[in-house]
Amino acid sequence: MKRIQLLGALAGLILVLPLAASSANRFPDVIALPDGFQPEGIAIGPGHTFYVGSIPTGRVWRGDLRTGEGAVLVPDRGRQATGVDVDHRRRLFVAGGPTGDGYVYDARTGADIASYDFADTGTFVNDVIVTRSAAWFTDSFRPFLYRVAIAPNGRLGSATAVPLTGDIVYGTGFNVNGIDATPNGRTLVIVQSNTGKLFKVNKDGVTDEIDLGGATVMAGDGILLDGKRLYVVRNTFNLIAVIRLRPNLSAGTIVREITHPQFDVPTTIDEFGRNLYAVNARFSTPSEPDTEYWVTGVRK
């Protein structure tokens, strides 16, 4: 999920005082989340603020990448939270998983801005990406993307279900999961978890498979498009696949894999400067009130 890419604000000072600046700007590699939180999605906004949603409660935790400190922004309202994204207007978009809903909160106060009922049954609204003209939500069980229109003045519009057609074929299990967009918002990229396939998608929902030369990214979860590099979290494999894409996104090559000792079923990622930050959902660990959860930072 690609959000707001932020460069190091003290880049100029690093040239003058490299040792001091390097020490001062070192962010923790592991950031603790509340015990029992059961996280899934992450988004990084202005400043070095990050947001993580809680699957079973819909709570949202807001923290600081530099200090690791944080607090609950959105309390338990009987909702759920999977993928999250934040836009430049400081609005937080949250996918509601099996509720079939999507939510929009004020990223500064946690107040409700809007909610959308995309589907009632047989649904799992999994992830979201915000472009200049729309917020796009994926559904892992139904072959649709849900589009929430955004007017030029930022006003949120109504939701539309956009059927996925073309190359993609939905099957048993979790299908479309992570989503990202090109900078102009005209082309979307999605990953299908149960087949390990990637697709580019136009605004009408027409999908074209991205040729990986026979390779797959099975268990693909959150994704992040950074220029012509695509980062795909493979959750149960505890790694992030790095894919070099052709300029037209028609094909790509897996060039390396990123791992970390602190990966424990990572689900989604976002970026800050030259780092990626992954949420560890720990799906293979029974969740108890004292179960620990965390975010892991790695170099791109």
N, C-alpha and C positions, 0 to 999 in steps of 0.2 A: 504494500500500500504506500503509494508515494504521496507525501504531504508537502510541507514547506521546507525546502532545503536551506539550511542555515550554514553560513561559513563562519569560521572563527573570527570573532569580533576584534581580537587583539593581534591579528596577523602582522600588522606593522610593528607592534612592539616586540614581536618575536625576533625580528631582524636586529633590533637594537639590544635587547636583553634576553638572549635565547635561553639561558639557564633558568632565570627567574620566571620568565613567562611560561616556560615548559612546565615547571613545577606548579605554578599557580593555576594553569589551565587543565591539569590532569583530572579527568572525570573518573568515577569509580567504574570498574568493569561489571560489578554485580550490584544491583539495586534491589533492596528488599521491598516486597509488597506485604500487605497485611496477611497474617496467618489465616488460612481457610478461605482466602479470597476467590479462588478458582478463576484466574484471569484467562483472557483469550486475545483480545485486540489491543493494539497500541497505536497511538498517533502522537507526533511531536509537533508542537506549535511554536509560536514566536517566543524569543527568549531562550531558554533551554527547558521549557515546560513540556512534560509528557502526560498523556492520559491513557489509562488502562481500564477496560471494562471487566465486570464480574459476570460470568455466564449465568449462574442461577439466581442472582439477586438484581441484576441490572445496575448495581452501583458503579460509579466511575471514580477512580482514584486519580488525583492530580499530584504530580511530583516534579522534582527538580533534578535534571540529569547531573548537575554539578555537585549538589550536596547529597542527593539520594533521599532527601526529606520530602514528605508529602502528607496529604489528608484527603478524606472523602469529599468529593465535589458534588456528586449526585448521590443522594441516599437511596436506600431500598424503597422502591415504589411498586413492588410486585411485578416488575418487568424482568427482562433478560438482556444481556449485552454480549455480543460477539465482536464483529469487526467495528472499528471506530475510525473516524477521520475528522479533521478540524480544518476550517477554511480561514481565509485572511480576515473575515469579519468576526472572528472569534466565536464561531458557532461549531458545536460538536455534534456530528452525525453518528448515530449508533444503530447497528443492525440488531434486530430483536430475536434472532434464532428461531426456535419453534413457535414463537408467538405469531409469526407472520407479519410483524410490525417493523417500522423504522421510527426512530426518535431524533429530535433535534433539541439540543440544550444550549444555553448560554455558557460558553467555555470559561467565563469569568466568575459567574455566580452559581451555575448549576441549574438555573431556572428553566422550566419548560418553555420551548418556543413553538414546537409543532410535533405532531405524531401522525403516522400514516398506517393504515390497515391494508397491507398489500395482499394478503391471502389468509384464509381462515383455517384450512386443514391441509395435511400432506405437504407442509412447507418447512423450510429452514432458511431464513434470511440470514446469510452468513457474513457478508463483507460489504464494504461501501467505499467508494471513491468520489470525491467532490471535484468537479471541473468548474469553469467559469459559468457555464450555462445549465448545469444539471448535477444532481447527486445520483449516482448509479449504485443500486444494491443488487447483490447476487442472491440466487436461491439454489441451494444444493439439491433440492428434491423436485423442483418444478422448472421446466426449461424456459425460464423468463429472466429478464433483467427488469428491475423496477426503477423507473426514471422519475425523479422529482425535479421539476423545472425550476430554474433560478433566473429571474429577470435581470436585465442589465443593472437595475438599481439594487439588486440583491434580494428582492422580495421572493419568498418561496411560493411556488405554485402547486398545482395538483400533481398527483402521482399517476403514472401510466405504466401498465404492464407491457413490456416489449418482448415478443416471442423470439427465442433464439432459433435461428434457421441456419442453413448451410451445412458445413462439415460436421458440426457437433452432433453427437447422439447420446442422449441420456440413458443411463443404465441403473442397475441396482447399487445402492450405497450413496455415498456423498459424491455429487457431480461437481458442478462449478463452485469454486470456493473463493480464492483470492482474486482481486481485481485492481487494475491500475489504468492509467490513461497517459497518452502523449501530452506534452505541454499545452498544445492547442485544444485538447479535449475532444478532437474529432475521431480518434481511434482508441478503443479500449483493448486491454490485454487481460485474458482470464486464464485460470488454470483449472483443469478438471482432475480432481483428486483421485478418483477411482480408475482412471485410465492413464494418468501421468501425461496427458496431452495439454499443449498450450494453443490458444487461439487468439487471433486478433478479431475485433468486432467493430462494425460500423454503427452509426446512430440508429439504424433500422433493425439491429439485431442479427445481421448476416455475419456468420462466423467463417473464418478461413483458418485452417490448421497451420500452425507454425512448424515447419519441418525441422526436426532435431536430428535428422540423419539416422533414424532408428532408435535413438535414445529416448528415454522418458523421464519424467519427474514424478513418479508415483508418490502418493501421499503429499502432493503439493498442497500447500495451505496459503499463507499470506505471501504476496509478491510485491516487489518494488521495482519500478522501471526508472533507471537512471541513465538518460541518454540512450545509447544502444547496448547497455548492460541491463540484464534482467536478473534480479535476485529472487530465487524461489525457495521458500522454507519447505523442507520435506520433514514434516513433524516427527513421525515415528522413527525416521532415520537419524534424527538429531544432527541435521546439517542444513546448510544453505547452499544451494546450487547456484553457480554464477554462469550465466549464459550470454555469449556475445551474439547479438542479433544483426542481421543484415539491415541496411538503411530502410528498406520498405517493410521490415518486420515479417517477411515471408518465411524466413528460416533462421536457425541459430545453432550455435555449438556450445556445449557445456565445456567451459575452459578450466574450471576448478571447483572445489568444494570447500566451504568454510565450516570448521567445527570448533567446539570449545568444551572443555571439561565440565562447564556449568550448564550446558544444554541439557534439558530434561523435557522432551517433547515440546520444542518451541513451535509456536503457531503463527505468529505474525511479526512483522518487522516494520520499522521506520528508520529514517536516517537523520543524523545530525553531523554536518561537516563530512569528515572521512570515516565516520563510524556508523555501524548499524546497531540497532537495539532490538533484541528479540524477547518476547514474552514467553515464559516457560509454563505451559498449562499442566504439565505433569499428569497427563491422562492415565498413565499406567500406575499411578500412586493413588490409593484410596484417599479421598479428601475428608479430613477431620477438621474440627475447629482449630487445632494447633498445627495443621499441615503448612509447611513453609512454601512460599512462592516468591519468584524474583524475576527481574529483567536482566539479561546478559548483554553487555556491549562487546562488539568485535570490530576489527578493522575491515573496511571494504577490501 
